[in-house]
Amino acid sequence: MAPSPPPETGAYVLVRRYLGIGLRYRKLFLVVSLLVLVLGTAMVMTLKRSFMATATVVVTTHMVDPLSQSSDSNTALEDDELATQAELMTSRDVAARVLRQYPPPPSPPHGQGWRRFLCEHGVHSVCPVASEAASNSAGELDRQIDALLGSVTAEPQPHSRIITLSVKADTGERAAALTNALVTNYQAVALAQQRSNLQKEADWLDERTAALRERWLDAERTTSGYNVQHGLTNTEGGSPLVERQIADMATSLGQAQSRYASAQAKAMALKAAMQAGDASAMISLAEQPLLVAAASSLMQAETQRAEKLGSLGPNHPDVRSLNQQISQARTTLNIETRRALTSMSGEVVAARADVDALTAQLNRLRGQSAGQSGAQAEYRTLEQESQSARSVYEAFLDRAKQLTDRVALLQPPVTFVSHAAVPAAPTFPNRKKLMMGVIVLAMVAGVSAIVMKVALSPSFVDMDELRNFDGLPLLAVLPHFGQLGKGVINPVMAQPFSQIAETVRGISAQLALLPGDRRYGETGVVSLVSAAPGDGKMTLAALLGGSLDACGQKTLIINVDPRRHDAREKNVRGFSDVLARRAMARDVIERDPALGVDVMGAGEARVSAFDAAEVLQIRDLLRDLSQEYRMILFVTPPLALALDGLVMASVSDQTVFVCRWGRTSRTIMAACLERLRVYGARMAGIVVTGAEVKSANLLGGVPLTRSETHLLTKQ
């Protein structure tokens, strides 16, 4: 025989164990998964579809007036400009304008949900109560604005001038229209605000300019009236007329004095030339033609005489004739010279008179100017105020003109980079991804249900937990096959080669081979105990009894549990009556044809505990019954409800603990085993009932591995 392979351990064992747990609770997994899948699918299919349209805008820079004198050319954005523009685009004023342009679609008649449905079907207690806010148009508009702004997302892009604006709506067309309308309406609102600001400034400038114009005109009228009132005649340049006259008079006086001095100088030079007889000096000084002609004639005659005197002599007739001409020329020159002197004397007198007259007039003007100095100073102060008012007025006029020119340079704070297009598919819900998520969630929910079932279950969830539990071996695992009773044939007798029959025979063999002294000769006494009712003690006893009886080993089943249904029947005597000496043991034993074994009922219920004499009486009873039976099986009450089973276990050769799969608590089972050991019970092992069919096999509920299958085939 080949050696036994080593036990398989590690990840394979853990995976097989967890898969076994999952297969054991596959119904729970399928129910929870299908429930979550159906609910999730219904929710996904009923989700309201929404479309998202996205527009891209850029924040514009301020346009600079090319005619402006300002040198500010900084076009950089401030740090919070993008966030500010994004918030302004999603303001309530802009949303209200968009809703006036694109009002929300009317709600369906059954749009109030389950409350409206129940109200329409007679459940009036859940009908929505009409409130003042519901009928208030302003409140309705506020709710619509809140709903619109809740579907809007404005995201400034870092390190750029770009803002991405997205809007969700029920249809793609409405989403695109609302997105573009938000931008265009914000542009309109911003331009209107700019125009309003400029108009306010222009109105203020107009009002201020009108006031400054009146101030300037009042100053002009005051200055002119003061000028007239004080007899001040001023020129356009602002200087008084008397000063201009003084300047002109001084100039004329200087010219007159120059003419007077020139005339005196000419007269004195001409007189000296006449005394010296210098004809050439007379020619240069005189300005009269006759004097010049006489002086020229004299000089010519003297020149000819000097030429002829040297060649002809003084007595030559030509010389004498020239002498006579010279004499006549001198006489004429003297006459003309006197006339010229007389004329020059008149000019000197006239020039002297002009000088005296101009001097007198100049003195008069200077006196007049000295008398007007105070009034003239006041006049100049008024004139300066007038000029100042005019300068301020002209400055405001220039500012008003600049405002008028700036209207043509107005631009919206944002412009489109790309308009929102109608989305081809809904943004939400993405049914493919959601269904994948629902499937995953359903599987997770199924696994979680199994985990919670395992974590919260007080019973055993794995056969490996029962193997060597509290130091006891796992004798066998019996599958669930129904309840034995009237009309039901013992499956061991009906199918002697079935898996159940093989398992029961395996339990019988293990009980027979267990070491220990038999207290009652060749007869074996076995107590079947459990923690709770319904764990299958009677079923196991019937199967064991039927199997042993079919092999020729007469078996007796003694029911010590008065809580079973047959013990509650009236006038039925049993084990308690034998102990009370109200009946003989052989009188209360009956043959059960369905089970194929002899059975002693429990009899009437006891109200007192077993004492030492009754324990000895039970031992004596067992010795008497051992003369007829080879196997006696005690079916005891549940140890969690009564302690009678401890007494039966203490007087038995072996004790088998029956555990109901998926029902018996670990804690209670451990407490029961501890109590049995205290009472001196000899524990044979554990038998699991009510397990799955495939869990029952000759190896105690452990599925056969490939190594074990290979070993069995080689034997």
C-alpha positions, 0 to 999 in steps of 0.5 A: 500500500502506498504511503498516505500523502501529507495533508494539503495546507496553504493557500489552496486549503484556504481558497477551497475553504472559503469557496466551500463556504460560498457554495454552502450559502449560494442561495443567500448569495444569489438572492441578495445579488439578484435583489441588488441587481434588480433594484440597481437596474431599476434605479439606473433605468429610472435615473433622469438623464442629463446633458452637459454643454461646455463653452470656453470664454476668454477674459478680455483686456481693457482697450486703451484709448489711442488718443489718451495721454495716459502712459499706462499700458499694463494689460496683465490680469489681477490674481482674482480677475478670473475667479471674479469673472466666473462668479459674475457669469453665474450671478443671479441677475444673469441667471434671471435674464437667461430664465426670461429668455429660456423659461424652464419647461412645464413640469409633468402632471404627475411630477410630485412623486409618490405623494401625488400618486397616493393623494390621487388614489384616495390617501388624502393624509399625504396630499401636499399642502398648498403654501403661500411660498408655492404660489408666490411667483417671486419664490418660484423664480428664486427656486428656478434660479437656484436650480439653474445655478446648481447645474452651472459650473464655471472653472477658471483655467490656471495660468491662462485667461480661459474660463470653462463654463458648463451647464446641465439640462434635461436635453442637449439643445437646452444645455447648449442654449443655456450655456451660450445664453449665460455668456451672452447675457453676462456680456449684455449685463456687463456692457449695460453696466459700463454704459450706465457707469459712463452715463452717470459720470457723463450726467455728473460732468454735464451738471458740473460743467454747466455750473462751471460755465455759469461761474465763468460767465459770472466772473467775466461779467463781474470783471467787465462791470468792475472795469466799466465802473472804475473807468478802466479801459484794458486791452485784450491782453489784460494790461490797462490801456493807459499803460499802453498809451504811456509806452506809446507816448514815451516812444513818440517823445523819444523820437521827437527828442531825436528829431530836435537834436538832429535838427539842432546839430544840422543847423549848427553844422550848416552855420559853421560850414557857412562861416568857413565857406566849405561848400562840400560840407554844405552839400553834405549837410543841406537837404534843399536842392537850390542850396545844393545846386549853388554849392555845386556850381561854386565848387565847379567854378572854383575848380575850373579857375584853379585849373586855368589860373595855373596855365593862363594867369590871373589876368586871362579873360577866362580867369576873370570870367570865372572869378565873376561866376565864383563871386555870383555863386558865393552870393547865391550860396549865401542867400540859399544858406540863409534860407536853409538856416531859416528853414532848419530853425523852424524845424528846431522850433517845431521839434522843440514844441513836439518834445514839450507837448509829448512830455506834458502828455506823458506826465498826464498819463503817468498821473492817471496810471498812478491813480488807477493802481488799486482798482487795476490790482482788483481788476487783475484779481477778478480777471485771474478768477475768471481765467481760473474758472474758464480753465476748470470749465474747459478741463471738464469739457475735455473730460466730457468729450473723452467720455463720449469718445469712450462709448465707442471703445466699450467691450464685454469683459469676456468673449467666446473662444468656442460656443457650446455645442449640442452634446450627442449623448447624455452626460448622466447616467452612463448606463454601461458603467453604472450597470457594471457598477451595479453588477459589482455591487450586487456581487459585493452585496452577495459576498457581504451577506455571506460574510455577515451571515458567517460573522453573525451566525453563532453556529458553525459555518465550516466543517473544519471547525467541527473537526477536533472541536474541543478535542472530539473527533467528527464521527460523521456528517448526515445530510438532510433527508426529511423527518422520520415518522408514520408512513416513512420507511427507514432509509437504512432499511429501504436503501441499504447501500445508499450514502446515508446507510454507509455513513450510519454503518460507519458511525456504528463501527466507530462506536464499536471500536472505541476503547473502553470497558463495557459496563453492561457486558456485551451490550453497549449503552450510548447516550445521544445528547444535543444542545437544543431541540430538533438537532436530530437525536431521534433520527440518528437513533432510528438510523443506528437502531435500524442499521444494527437491527438489520445486522442481527444486533437487537437494539433498544431506543429509550426516549428520556425526553418527555417534551417530544410529541409522543410523550404528551399523549395520554395513557402512554407509559414509558421510562419514567413509569418504570423508574417510578415502579408503575410499570415493568420495562418489558411492558412499555417497550413497543416495536416500531414497524417503520423504524424497525427497532424497539422503542421505550417511550419517555412516559410522564414528565418528571417534576423532580431531579434524579437522585442517587437511588434512581441512578443505581436503579437506572444502572440495574435496569440497563443490566436487565435489558442487556440480557436481551439487547446488544445496543441501547440508545438513550435519546436525552432532552436538550442540555440547554433546557434540561440536565437529564441528559447528563445523568444518562451520559454518566451511566452510558458507555459512550456519549455522542454529541449531535450537532445540527448544521447551521443551527447549534451555537458554538458557545452553547455546544462548548458549555454542554461538552464541558458540563458532560465532562464534569459529570464523567461522560465518556465522549465518543465524538460529534455527529453533524445532522442536517448538512448538505447531501454532498457534505456527507461522506465516509471521511467525516464531511471533508471533500475528497481531494485529488490525492485522496482519490488517487490513493483510493483508486490505488488500493 
